[in-house]
């Protein structure tokens, strides 16, 4: 974005500005707005990078539920087993069991051990679970939505 898209849009803005009166120049205003969006996005991404903290969950013991743990639970009411892995916001894929550490179910599980039961209030009611197993599994083996370079480019 910084090295390709921003210079391209800046060039488009210069070409549009050279066409004369800027007050009624739609190309100029569109390029100006696109540059503003790119700058905001770059600011946001730089802020995310500066605030980020890399955590390697493979080095932590998984005797209790913590960030990076994979947890096999059983729904007490339905006897259905479910697998969740607690990840960061950017890695989450709730449809594939990769849940953010800020989710209600992750918050309810944190610090629990095998055999513990917990309740979680969800939008469609309260559910009760029992923890069957806690272990570490690399999230890249669990992810289904592997992003490519094109997913991060400006459209």
Residue pairs with C-beta under 8 A, 6 or more apart in sequence:
1 38
1 41
1 42
1 45
1 152
1 153
1 154
2 42
5 38
5 153
5 154
6 35
6 38
6 39
6 42
9 31
9 34
9 35
9 38
10 31
10 35
12 27
12 31
12 34
13 28
13 31
13 32
13 35
15 27
16 25
16 27
16 28
16 30
16 31
17 25
17 28
19 25
19 27
19 28
22 28
22 29
38 154
41 154
55 67
55 68
56 68
57 66
57 67
57 68
57 69
57 136
58 68
58 136
58 138
60 66
60 67
60 68
60 136
62 68
62 69
62 70
62 134
62 135
62 136
63 113
63 134
64 111
64 112
64 113
64 134
65 71
65 86
65 109
65 110
65 111
65 112
65 113
65 131
65 134
66 86
66 110
66 111
67 86
67 87
67 88
67 101
68 85
68 86
68 87
68 136
68 139
69 85
69 86
69 134
69 135
69 136
70 83
70 84
70 85
70 134
70 135
70 136
70 137
70 142
71 83
71 84
71 85
71 86
71 109
71 131
71 133
71 134
72 81
72 82
72 83
72 131
72 132
72 133
72 134
73 81
73 82
73 83
73 84
73 109
73 129
73 130
73 131
73 132
74 80
74 81
74 82
74 129
74 130
74 132
75 81
75 82
75 127
75 128
75 129
76 117
76 128
76 129
76 130
77 127
77 128
81 132
82 97
82 129
83 97
84 97
84 98
84 99
84 105
84 106
84 109
85 97
85 98
85 99
85 137
85 139
85 142
86 99
86 100
86 101
86 106
86 109
86 110
87 98
87 99
87 100
87 101
87 139
88 100
88 101
89 100
89 101
89 102
91 98
91 139
91 143
92 98
92 99
92 100
92 103
93 143
93 144
93 145
94 100
94 103
95 144
96 142
96 143
96 144
96 145
97 142
98 139
98 142
98 143
99 105
99 106
100 106
101 107
101 110
104 120
104 121
104 122
105 120
105 122
105 129
108 118
108 119
108 120
109 118
109 129
109 131
112 118
112 131
113 131
113 134
114 131
114 132
114 133
114 134
115 130
115 131
116 130
116 131
117 128
117 129
117 130
117 131
118 128
118 129
118 131
119 126
119 127
119 128
119 129
120 126
120 127
120 129
